[in-house]
Amino acid sequence: MTDTDTAITQKINELYSQYGKSNEAVYNQPISDDLFSPELKKTLETAINASKADIEKVKKSDHPDEKPLIFEGAIFSSLYEGYTHYTIQSIDVKSNTADVIITLEHAGATVDPEKEIPTAVPKVVWNDKIHFVNIANTGWRIDNITFDKKFSNSEDLKTSLTDFIQYSKQ
């Protein structure tokens, strides 16, 4: 494994350990300068701030029980439910960019809220592609994630966030 592969692998592990399991993480901690490109960081922050503003607006409205605009499902994954395991399949470096194919899987049981009993869920496997950019003097940063078309309504993370921001302005 090259130094570049090692650096990129560390960023992927950081992404999934910090932000992978729950969207609460994006609300409860600053978006990392060390993990995301400046453009993606700005888009993430704009979307989070739009969501936080809507949460406050709904709280102060005449209908505080209405559902505000929040991130639902796993925002860094194609599958709404997120993943239970991931594996790096390949790292393709071209000059100052890299594309990494990640195989993710979701397996396990969920709880049926009406019956409050575990329900078996079939194992689901898919591939997402994480796009990296190497920024001078700062290193590799995640610049986008292309989602698996079988599971996601959005083509990629930036499109998903931009759509969310536009929807929040309606």
Rosetta blueprint (number, residue, H / E / L):
1 M L
2 T L
3 D H
4 T H
5 D H
6 T H
7 A H
8 I H
9 T H
10 Q H
11 K H
12 I H
13 N H
14 E H
15 L H
16 Y H
17 S H
18 Q H
19 Y H
20 G L
21 K L
22 S L
23 N L
24 E H
25 A H
26 V H
27 Y H
28 N H
29 Q L
30 P L
31 I L
32 S L
33 D L
34 D L
35 L L
36 F E
37 S L
38 P H
39 E H
40 L H
41 K H
42 K H
43 T H
44 L H
45 E H
46 T H
47 A H
48 I H
49 N H
50 A H
51 S H
52 K H
53 A H
54 D H
55 I H
56 E H
57 K H
58 V H
59 K H
60 K H
61 S L
62 D L
63 H L
64 P L
65 D L
66 E L
67 K L
68 P L
69 L L
70 I L
71 F L
72 E L
73 G L
74 A L
75 I L
76 F L
77 S L
78 S L
79 L L
80 Y L
81 E L
82 G L
83 Y L
84 T L
85 H E
86 Y E
87 T E
88 I E
89 Q E
90 S E
91 I E
92 D E
93 V E
94 K E
95 S L
96 N L
97 T E
98 A E
99 D E
100 V E
101 I E
102 I E
103 T E
104 L E
105 E E
106 H E
107 A E
108 G E
109 A E
110 T E
111 V E
112 D E
113 P L
114 E L
115 K L
116 E L
117 I E
118 P E
119 T E
120 A E
121 V E
122 P E
123 K E
124 V E
125 V E
126 W E
127 N E
128 D E
129 K E
130 I E
131 H E
132 F E
133 V E
134 N E
135 I E
136 A L
137 N L
138 T L
139 G E
140 W E
141 R E
142 I E
143 D E
144 N E
145 I E
146 T E
147 F L
148 D L
149 K L
150 K L
151 F L
152 S L
153 N L
154 S L
155 E L
156 D E
157 L H
158 K H
159 T H
160 S H
161 L H
162 T H
163 D H
164 F H
165 I H
166 Q H
167 Y H
168 S H
169 K L
170 Q L
